[in-house]
Amino acid sequence: MNPMEALELRKTMKDYIEEADERLLNVLKAVVESYKENDIVAYTVNGDPLTRKKYCQELLEAEAEVARGEFTDQEDLERESEKW
């Protein structure tokens, strides 16, 4: 899409939004939220992309692991690294 087409599309969408009823606004909101949720916001150490949704899931899982005590502290890591 060239810049002029994008400008015209933005204008058209703004016009739709200005005239939209609540139902259409809710549909548009859901579409935008879904679009944002699927944006790539990070990458794993292996280079795999993470969407916003997956990234948030990963954070929640990591916090739960820490809360359960499932982590390696500095002292254990130093002892482990001596064996490398």
DRENSEDREN-534266 format. One record per atom (N, C-alpha, C, CB): residue in one letter; z, y, x; residue number from 1; atom name. Coordinates in Angstrom, 3 decimals. Glycine has a CB too. Layout:
(guvex 'A', (Z, Y, X), NUM, 'CA') ...
//
This chain:
(guvex 'M', (0.000, -1.178, 0.858), 1, 'N') (guvex 'M', (0.000, 0.000, 0.000), 1, 'CA') (guvex 'M', (0.000, 1.237, 0.901), 1, 'C') (guvex 'M', (1.237, 0.001, -0.975), 1, 'CB') (guvex 'N', (-0.910, 2.127, 0.630), 2, 'N') (guvex 'N', (-0.962, 3.347, 1.448), 2, 'CA') (guvex 'N', (0.065, 4.360, 0.941), 2, 'C') (guvex 'N', (-2.390, 3.965, 1.425), 2, 'CB') (guvex 'P', (0.350, 5.394, 1.754), 3, 'N') (guvex 'P', (1.391, 6.370, 1.377), 3, 'CA') (guvex 'P', (1.151, 7.059, 0.036), 3, 'C') (guvex 'P', (1.500, 7.418, 2.442), 3, 'CB') (guvex 'M', (-0.100, 7.336, -0.306), 4, 'N') (guvex 'M', (-0.384, 8.000, -1.579), 4, 'CA') (guvex 'M', (-0.085, 7.070, -2.760), 4, 'C') (guvex 'M', (-1.854, 8.463, -1.626), 4, 'CB') (guvex 'E', (-0.426, 5.800, -2.602), 5, 'N') (guvex 'E', (-0.131, 4.837, -3.663), 5, 'CA') (guvex 'E', (1.379, 4.690, -3.842), 5, 'C') (guvex 'E', (-0.770, 3.467, -3.346), 5, 'CB') (guvex 'A', (2.112, 4.685, -2.727), 6, 'N') (guvex 'A', (3.572, 4.561, -2.796), 6, 'CA') (guvex 'A', (4.178, 5.772, -3.495), 6, 'C') (guvex 'A', (4.173, 4.407, -1.383), 6, 'CB') (guvex 'L', (3.667, 6.960, -3.212), 7, 'N') (guvex 'L', (4.164, 8.174, -3.871), 7, 'CA') (guvex 'L', (3.915, 8.119, -5.371), 7, 'C') (guvex 'L', (3.498, 9.423, -3.274), 7, 'CB') (guvex 'E', (2.722, 7.685, -5.751), 8, 'N') (guvex 'E', (2.387, 7.589, -7.173), 8, 'CA') (guvex 'E', (3.264, 6.544, -7.862), 8, 'C') (guvex 'E', (0.894, 7.237, -7.356), 8, 'CB') (guvex 'L', (3.504, 5.430, -7.191), 9, 'N') (guvex 'L', (4.358, 4.393, -7.755), 9, 'CA') (guvex 'L', (5.784, 4.901, -7.929), 9, 'C') (guvex 'L', (4.343, 3.147, -6.867), 9, 'CB') (guvex 'R', (6.289, 5.641, -6.947), 10, 'N') (guvex 'R', (7.635, 6.219, -7.074), 10, 'CA') (guvex 'R', (7.715, 7.155, -8.275), 10, 'C') (guvex 'R', (8.021, 6.977, -5.789), 10, 'CB') (guvex 'K', (6.699, 7.973, -8.428), 11, 'N') (guvex 'K', (6.681, 8.902, -9.562), 11, 'CA') (guvex 'K', (6.665, 8.128, -10.877), 11, 'C') (guvex 'K', (5.454, 9.845, -9.478), 11, 'CB') (guvex 'T', (5.838, 7.112, -10.948), 12, 'N') (guvex 'T', (5.765, 6.301, -12.163), 12, 'CA') (guvex 'T', (7.112, 5.645, -12.457), 12, 'C') (guvex 'T', (4.669, 5.229, -12.029), 12, 'CB') (guvex 'M', (7.747, 5.084, -11.439), 13, 'N') (guvex 'M', (9.044, 4.434, -11.628), 13, 'CA') (guvex 'M', (10.106, 5.444, -12.070), 13, 'C') (guvex 'M', (9.484, 3.734, -10.330), 13, 'CB') (guvex 'K', (10.094, 6.630, -11.487), 14, 'N') (guvex 'K', (11.048, 7.674, -11.902), 14, 'CA') (guvex 'K', (10.837, 8.028, -13.371), 14, 'C') (guvex 'K', (10.897, 8.943, -11.019), 14, 'CB') (guvex 'D', (9.576, 8.113, -13.783), 15, 'N') (guvex 'D', (9.285, 8.407, -15.194), 15, 'CA') (guvex 'D', (9.818, 7.298, -16.099), 15, 'C') (guvex 'D', (7.765, 8.581, -15.409), 15, 'CB') (guvex 'Y', (9.602, 6.036, -15.692), 16, 'N') (guvex 'Y', (10.126, 4.911, -16.473), 16, 'CA') (guvex 'Y', (11.645, 4.995, -16.594), 16, 'C') (guvex 'Y', (9.718, 3.571, -15.830), 16, 'CB') (guvex 'I', (12.300, 5.291, -15.491), 17, 'N') (guvex 'I', (13.767, 5.360, -15.480), 17, 'CA') (guvex 'I', (14.262, 6.486, -16.372), 17, 'C') (guvex 'I', (14.289, 5.557, -14.049), 17, 'CB') (guvex 'E', (13.602, 7.626, -16.314), 18, 'N') (guvex 'E', (14.007, 8.767, -17.149), 18, 'CA') (guvex 'E', (13.920, 8.439, -18.634), 18, 'C') (guvex 'E', (13.138, 9.985, -16.839), 18, 'CB') (guvex 'E', (12.963, 7.600, -19.011), 19, 'N') (guvex 'E', (12.762, 7.275, -20.421), 19, 'CA') (guvex 'E', (13.415, 5.952, -20.835), 19, 'C') (guvex 'E', (11.286, 7.220, -20.720), 19, 'CB') (guvex 'A', (14.035, 5.257, -19.889), 20, 'N') (guvex 'A', (14.535, 3.905, -20.134), 20, 'CA') (guvex 'A', (15.747, 3.887, -21.056), 20, 'C') (guvex 'A', (14.889, 3.242, -18.824), 20, 'CB') (guvex 'D', (15.795, 2.809, -21.841), 21, 'N') (guvex 'D', (16.997, 2.573, -22.636), 21, 'CA') (guvex 'D', (17.974, 1.764, -21.775), 21, 'C') (guvex 'D', (16.659, 1.822, -23.985), 21, 'CB') (guvex 'E', (19.144, 1.490, -22.330), 22, 'N') (guvex 'E', (20.188, 0.795, -21.567), 22, 'CA') (guvex 'E', (19.740, -0.599, -21.123), 22, 'C') (guvex 'E', (21.464, 0.683, -22.403), 22, 'CB') (guvex 'R', (19.001, -1.290, -21.964), 23, 'N') (guvex 'R', (18.535, -2.640, -21.631), 23, 'CA') (guvex 'R', (17.630, -2.621, -20.397), 23, 'C') (guvex 'R', (17.785, -3.257, -22.824), 23, 'CB') (guvex 'L', (16.676, -1.705, -20.388), 24, 'N') (guvex 'L', (15.768, -1.614, -19.237), 24, 'CA') (guvex 'L', (16.535, -1.206, -17.986), 24, 'C') (guvex 'L', (14.629, -0.608, -19.516), 24, 'CB') (guvex 'L', (17.463, -0.285, -18.115), 25, 'N') (guvex 'L', (18.254, 0.136, -16.957), 25, 'CA') (guvex 'L', (19.050, -1.046, -16.383), 25, 'C') (guvex 'L', (19.211, 1.287, -17.350), 25, 'CB') (guvex 'N', (19.593, -1.880, -17.253), 26, 'N') (guvex 'N', (20.329, -3.058, -16.779), 26, 'CA') (guvex 'N', (19.408, -4.049, -16.071), 26, 'C') (guvex 'N', (21.033, -3.750, -17.950), 26, 'CB') (guvex 'V', (18.208, -4.213, -16.577), 27, 'N') (guvex 'V', (17.239, -5.099, -15.929), 27, 'CA') (guvex 'V', (16.876, -4.555, -14.553), 27, 'C') (guvex 'V', (15.969, -5.258, -16.800), 27, 'CB') (guvex 'L', (16.581, -3.278, -14.471), 28, 'N') (guvex 'L', (16.227, -2.657, -13.193), 28, 'CA') (guvex 'L', (17.379, -2.759, -12.193), 28, 'C') (guvex 'L', (15.841, -1.186, -13.404), 28, 'CB') (guvex 'K', (18.591, -2.545, -12.682), 29, 'N') (guvex 'K', (19.768, -2.656, -11.815), 29, 'CA') (guvex 'K', (19.884, -4.070, -11.257), 29, 'C') (guvex 'K', (21.051, -2.279, -12.586), 29, 'CB') (guvex 'A', (19.684, -5.069, -12.093), 30, 'N') (guvex 'A', (19.768, -6.467, -11.652), 30, 'CA') (guvex 'A', (18.691, -6.776, -10.616), 30, 'C') (guvex 'A', (19.635, -7.421, -12.853), 30, 'CB') (guvex 'V', (17.501, -6.263, -10.821), 31, 'N') (guvex 'V', (16.415, -6.490, -9.867), 31, 'CA') (guvex 'V', (16.755, -5.863, -8.514), 31, 'C') (guvex 'V', (15.087, -5.914, -10.409), 31, 'CB') (guvex 'V', (17.229, -4.639, -8.519), 32, 'N') (guvex 'V', (17.573, -3.949, -7.275), 32, 'CA') (guvex 'V', (18.726, -4.663, -6.574), 32, 'C') (guvex 'V', (17.945, -2.476, -7.553), 32, 'CB') (guvex 'E', (19.736, -5.070, -7.317), 33, 'N') (guvex 'E', (20.870, -5.763, -6.711), 33, 'CA') (guvex 'E', (20.441, -7.090, -6.097), 33, 'C') (guvex 'E', (21.966, -5.997, -7.748), 33, 'CB') (guvex 'S', (19.563, -7.803, -6.785), 34, 'N') (guvex 'S', (19.053, -9.068, -6.252), 34, 'CA') (guvex 'S', (18.239, -8.819, -4.993), 34, 'C') (guvex 'S', (18.199, -9.800, -7.304), 34, 'CB') (guvex 'Y', (17.436, -7.783, -5.008), 35, 'N') (guvex 'Y', (16.617, -7.425, -3.841), 35, 'CA') (guvex 'Y', (17.513, -7.116, -2.642), 35, 'C') (guvex 'Y', (15.708, -6.207, -4.162), 35, 'CB') (guvex 'K', (18.550, -6.303, -2.872), 36, 'N') (guvex 'K', (19.461, -5.940, -1.787), 36, 'CA') (guvex 'K', (20.242, -7.146, -1.286), 36, 'C') (guvex 'K', (20.425, -4.853, -2.247), 36, 'CB') (guvex 'E', (20.629, -8.016, -2.208), 37, 'N') (guvex 'E', (21.405, -9.202, -1.860), 37, 'CA') (guvex 'E', (20.621, -10.118, -0.929), 37, 'C') (guvex 'E', (21.811, -9.960, -3.123), 37, 'CB') (guvex 'N', (19.300, -10.074, -1.027), 38, 'N') (guvex 'N', (18.458, -10.940, -0.215), 38, 'CA') (guvex 'N', (17.901, -10.250, 1.029), 38, 'C') (guvex 'N', (17.327, -11.459, -1.045), 38, 'CB') (guvex 'D', (18.354, -9.032, 1.309), 39, 'N') (guvex 'D', (17.978, -8.354, 2.554), 39, 'CA') (guvex 'D', (18.560, -9.111, 3.733), 39, 'C') (guvex 'D', (18.465, -6.877, 2.559), 39, 'CB') (guvex 'I', (17.838, -9.151, 4.833), 40, 'N') (guvex 'I', (18.360, -9.724, 6.065), 40, 'CA') (guvex 'I', (19.251, -8.653, 6.702), 40, 'C') (guvex 'I', (17.194, -10.182, 7.045), 40, 'CB') (guvex 'V', (20.535, -8.998, 6.904), 41, 'N') (guvex 'V', (21.483, -8.021, 7.442), 41, 'CA') (guvex 'V', (22.065, -8.438, 8.783), 41, 'C') (guvex 'V', (22.603, -7.799, 6.460), 41, 'CB') (guvex 'A', (21.846, -9.707, 9.179), 42, 'N') (guvex 'A', (22.402, -10.193, 10.444), 42, 'CA') (guvex 'A', (21.650, -11.459, 10.847), 42, 'C') (guvex 'A', (23.943, -10.470, 10.321), 42, 'CB') (guvex 'Y', (21.966, -11.928, 12.041), 43, 'N') (guvex 'Y', (21.380, -13.161, 12.541), 43, 'CA') (guvex 'Y', (22.480, -14.030, 13.139), 43, 'C') (guvex 'Y', (20.277, -12.866, 13.590), 43, 'CB') (guvex 'T', (22.312, -15.342, 13.050), 44, 'N') (guvex 'T', (23.265, -16.254, 13.659), 44, 'CA') (guvex 'T', (23.057, -16.244, 15.168), 44, 'C') (guvex 'T', (23.113, -17.689, 13.084), 44, 'CB') (guvex 'V', (23.953, -16.904, 15.896), 45, 'N') (guvex 'V', (23.787, -16.982, 17.354), 45, 'CA') (guvex 'V', (22.531, -17.759, 17.723), 45, 'C') (guvex 'V', (25.016, -17.639, 18.000), 45, 'CB') (guvex 'N', (22.026, -18.567, 16.796), 46, 'N') (guvex 'N', (20.778, -19.306, 17.027), 46, 'CA') (guvex 'N', (19.547, -18.498, 16.632), 46, 'C') (guvex 'N', (20.797, -20.615, 16.252), 46, 'CB') (guvex 'G', (19.762, -17.280, 16.110), 47, 'N') (guvex 'G', (18.641, -16.434, 15.716), 47, 'CA') (guvex 'G', (18.181, -16.604, 14.289), 47, 'C') (guvex 'G', (17.511, -16.687, 16.601), 47, 'CB') (guvex 'D', (18.913, -17.405, 13.518), 48, 'N') (guvex 'D', (18.543, -17.588, 12.113), 48, 'CA') (guvex 'D', (18.976, -16.365, 11.301), 48, 'C') (guvex 'D', (19.187, -18.882, 11.536), 48, 'CB') (guvex 'P', (18.113, -15.893, 10.402), 49, 'N') (guvex 'P', (18.464, -14.708, 9.607), 49, 'CA') (guvex 'P', (19.533, -15.015, 8.565), 49, 'C') (guvex 'P', (17.225, -14.152, 8.918), 49, 'CB') (guvex 'L', (20.365, -14.017, 8.289), 50, 'N') (guvex 'L', (21.381, -14.115, 7.239), 50, 'CA') (guvex 'L', (21.125, -13.029, 6.211), 50, 'C') (guvex 'L', (22.820, -13.993, 7.826), 50, 'CB') (guvex 'T', (21.043, -13.435, 4.949), 51, 'N') (guvex 'T', (20.940, -12.441, 3.879), 51, 'CA') (guvex 'T', (22.321, -11.822, 3.675), 51, 'C') (guvex 'T', (20.402, -13.085, 2.545), 51, 'CB') (guvex 'R', (22.362, -10.729, 2.970), 52, 'N') (guvex 'R', (23.642, -10.080, 2.668), 52, 'CA') (guvex 'R', (24.579, -11.064, 1.963), 52, 'C') (guvex 'R', (23.423, -8.818, 1.790), 52, 'CB') (guvex 'K', (24.047, -11.829, 1.020), 53, 'N') (guvex 'K', (24.863, -12.786, 0.280), 53, 'CA') (guvex 'K', (25.420, -13.867, 1.209), 53, 'C') (guvex 'K', (24.041, -13.428, -0.847), 53, 'CB') (guvex 'K', (24.560, -14.441, 2.045), 54, 'N') (guvex 'K', (24.993, -15.500, 2.953), 54, 'CA') (guvex 'K', (25.979, -14.945, 3.989), 54, 'C') (guvex 'K', (23.773, -16.140, 3.658), 54, 'CB') (guvex 'Y', (25.738, -13.748, 4.468), 55, 'N') (guvex 'Y', (26.632, -13.110, 5.437), 55, 'CA') (guvex 'Y', (28.034, -12.945, 4.842), 55, 'C') (guvex 'Y', (26.068, -11.735, 5.873), 55, 'CB') (guvex 'C', (28.106, -12.493, 3.603), 56, 'N') (guvex 'C', (29.408, -12.339, 2.942), 56, 'CA') (guvex 'C', (30.085, -13.694, 2.748), 56, 'C') (guvex 'C', (29.242, -11.633, 1.582), 56, 'CB') (guvex 'Q', (29.300, -14.715, 2.408), 57, 'N') (guvex 'Q', (29.862, -16.058, 2.275), 57, 'CA') (guvex 'Q', (30.432, -16.539, 3.612), 57, 'C') (guvex 'Q', (28.790, -17.043, 1.765), 57, 'CB') (guvex 'E', (29.695, -16.301, 4.693), 58, 'N') (guvex 'E', (30.145, -16.703, 6.023), 58, 'CA') (guvex 'E', (31.455, -16.000, 6.385), 58, 'C') (guvex 'E', (29.063, -16.392, 7.074), 58, 'CB') (guvex 'L', (31.554, -14.713, 6.055), 59, 'N') (guvex 'L', (32.780, -13.968, 6.337), 59, 'CA') (guvex 'L', (33.967, -14.534, 5.568), 59, 'C') (guvex 'L', (32.594, -12.494, 5.994), 59, 'CB') (guvex 'L', (33.762, -14.824, 4.285), 60, 'N') (guvex 'L', (34.845, -15.393, 3.478), 60, 'CA') (guvex 'L', (35.287, -16.752, 4.014), 60, 'C') (guvex 'L', (34.405, -15.528, 2.019), 60, 'CB') (guvex 'E', (34.326, -17.572, 4.437), 61, 'N') (guvex 'E', (34.658, -18.877, 5.005), 61, 'CA') (guvex 'E', (35.443, -18.725, 6.306), 61, 'C') (guvex 'E', (33.382, -19.692, 5.250), 61, 'CB') (guvex 'A', (35.035, -17.778, 7.150), 62, 'N') (guvex 'A', (35.736, -17.554, 8.416), 62, 'CA') (guvex 'A', (37.160, -17.062, 8.166), 62, 'C') (guvex 'A', (34.969, -16.539, 9.285), 62, 'CB') (guvex 'E', (37.337, -16.169, 7.213), 63, 'N') (guvex 'E', (38.681, -15.684, 6.895), 63, 'CA') (guvex 'E', (39.561, -16.821, 6.385), 63, 'C') (guvex 'E', (38.612, -14.557, 5.851), 63, 'CB') (guvex 'A', (38.990, -17.724, 5.588), 64, 'N') (guvex 'A', (39.748, -18.864, 5.065), 64, 'CA') (guvex 'A', (40.143, -19.801, 6.204), 64, 'C') (guvex 'A', (38.922, -19.629, 4.002), 64, 'CB') (guvex 'E', (39.255, -20.014, 7.162), 65, 'N') (guvex 'E', (39.572, -20.860, 8.312), 65, 'CA') (guvex 'E', (40.726, -20.272, 9.117), 65, 'C') (guvex 'E', (38.337, -21.034, 9.208), 65, 'CB') (guvex 'V', (40.686, -18.981, 9.346), 66, 'N') (guvex 'V', (41.770, -18.322, 10.080), 66, 'CA') (guvex 'V', (43.081, -18.455, 9.310), 66, 'C') (guvex 'V', (41.437, -16.829, 10.325), 66, 'CB') (guvex 'A', (43.030, -18.253, 8.005), 67, 'N') (guvex 'A', (44.235, -18.363, 7.180), 67, 'CA') (guvex 'A', (44.823, -19.775, 7.230), 67, 'C') (guvex 'A', (43.918, -17.981, 5.730), 67, 'CB') (guvex 'R', (43.948, -20.785, 7.374), 68, 'N') (guvex 'R', (44.422, -22.169, 7.475), 68, 'CA') (guvex 'R', (44.833, -22.535, 8.898), 68, 'C') (guvex 'R', (43.342, -23.126, 6.992), 68, 'CB') (guvex 'G', (44.668, -21.597, 9.833), 69, 'N') (guvex 'G', (45.024, -21.866, 11.225), 69, 'CA') (guvex 'G', (43.953, -22.608, 11.993), 69, 'C') (guvex 'G', (46.286, -22.645, 11.279), 69, 'CB') (guvex 'E', (42.752, -22.639, 11.476), 70, 'N') (guvex 'E', (41.638, -23.340, 12.111), 70, 'CA') (guvex 'E', (40.899, -22.414, 13.067), 70, 'C') (guvex 'E', (40.672, -23.892, 11.053), 70, 'CB') (guvex 'F', (41.497, -22.179, 14.222), 71, 'N') (guvex 'F', (40.870, -21.342, 15.236), 71, 'CA') (guvex 'F', (41.441, -21.724, 16.593), 71, 'C') (guvex 'F', (41.092, -19.828, 14.939), 71, 'CB') (guvex 'T', (40.786, -21.273, 17.651), 72, 'N') (guvex 'T', (41.249, -21.519, 19.012), 72, 'CA') (guvex 'T', (41.819, -20.217, 19.551), 72, 'C') (guvex 'T', (40.094, -22.055, 19.927), 72, 'CB') (guvex 'D', (43.069, -20.258, 20.014), 73, 'N') (guvex 'D', (43.656, -19.034, 20.563), 73, 'CA') (guvex 'D', (43.250, -18.880, 22.030), 73, 'C') (guvex 'D', (45.205, -19.054, 20.422), 73, 'CB') (guvex 'Q', (43.588, -17.759, 22.600), 74, 'N') (guvex 'Q', (43.181, -17.418, 23.960), 74, 'CA') (guvex 'Q', (43.671, -18.446, 24.983), 74, 'C') (guvex 'Q', (43.703, -16.038, 24.326), 74, 'CB') (guvex 'E', (44.923, -18.861, 24.881), 75, 'N') (guvex 'E', (45.478, -19.819, 25.842), 75, 'CA') (guvex 'E', (44.749, -21.157, 25.791), 75, 'C') (guvex 'E', (46.967, -20.032, 25.575), 75, 'CB') (guvex 'D', (44.505, -21.659, 24.579), 76, 'N') (guvex 'D', (43.785, -22.926, 24.443), 76, 'CA') (guvex 'D', (42.364, -22.808, 24.987), 76, 'C') (guvex 'D', (43.751, -23.368, 22.974), 76, 'CB') (guvex 'L', (41.737, -21.694, 24.737), 77, 'N') (guvex 'L', (40.376, -21.469, 25.224), 77, 'CA') (guvex 'L', (40.350, -21.439, 26.752), 77, 'C') (guvex 'L', (39.808, -20.155, 24.655), 77, 'CB') (guvex 'E', (41.339, -20.801, 27.366), 78, 'N') (guvex 'E', (41.398, -20.758, 28.828), 78, 'CA') (guvex 'E', (41.603, -22.159, 29.402), 78, 'C') (guvex 'E', (42.528, -19.822, 29.295), 78, 'CB') (guvex 'R', (42.492, -22.958, 28.795), 79, 'N') (guvex 'R', (42.711, -24.331, 29.257), 79, 'CA') (guvex 'R', (41.431, -25.158, 29.107), 79, 'C') (guvex 'R', (43.869, -24.990, 28.472), 79, 'CB') (guvex 'E', (40.775, -24.994, 27.991), 80, 'N') (guvex 'E', (39.536, -25.727, 27.741), 80, 'CA') (guvex 'E', (38.453, -25.337, 28.744), 80, 'C') (guvex 'E', (39.046, -25.472, 26.313), 80, 'CB') (guvex 'S', (38.355, -24.043, 29.055), 81, 'N') (guvex 'S', (37.314, -23.583, 29.958), 81, 'CA') (guvex 'S', (37.508, -24.065, 31.381), 81, 'C') (guvex 'S', (37.253, -22.097, 29.942), 81, 'CB') (guvex 'E', (38.749, -24.395, 31.757), 82, 'N') (guvex 'E', (39.015, -24.918, 33.094), 82, 'CA') (guvex 'E', (38.356, -26.279, 33.294), 82, 'C') (guvex 'E', (40.522, -25.024, 33.334), 82, 'CB') (guvex 'K', (38.075, -27.008, 32.214), 83, 'N') (guvex 'K', (37.471, -28.332, 32.292), 83, 'CA') (guvex 'K', (35.949, -28.288, 32.354), 83, 'C') (guvex 'K', (37.900, -29.156, 31.113), 83, 'CB') (guvex 'W', (35.388, -27.117, 32.208), 84, 'N') (guvex 'W', (33.933, -27.001, 32.189), 84, 'CA') (guvex 'W', (33.403, -27.227, 33.548), 84, 'C') (guvex 'W', (33.481, -25.655, 31.672), 84, 'CB') 
//
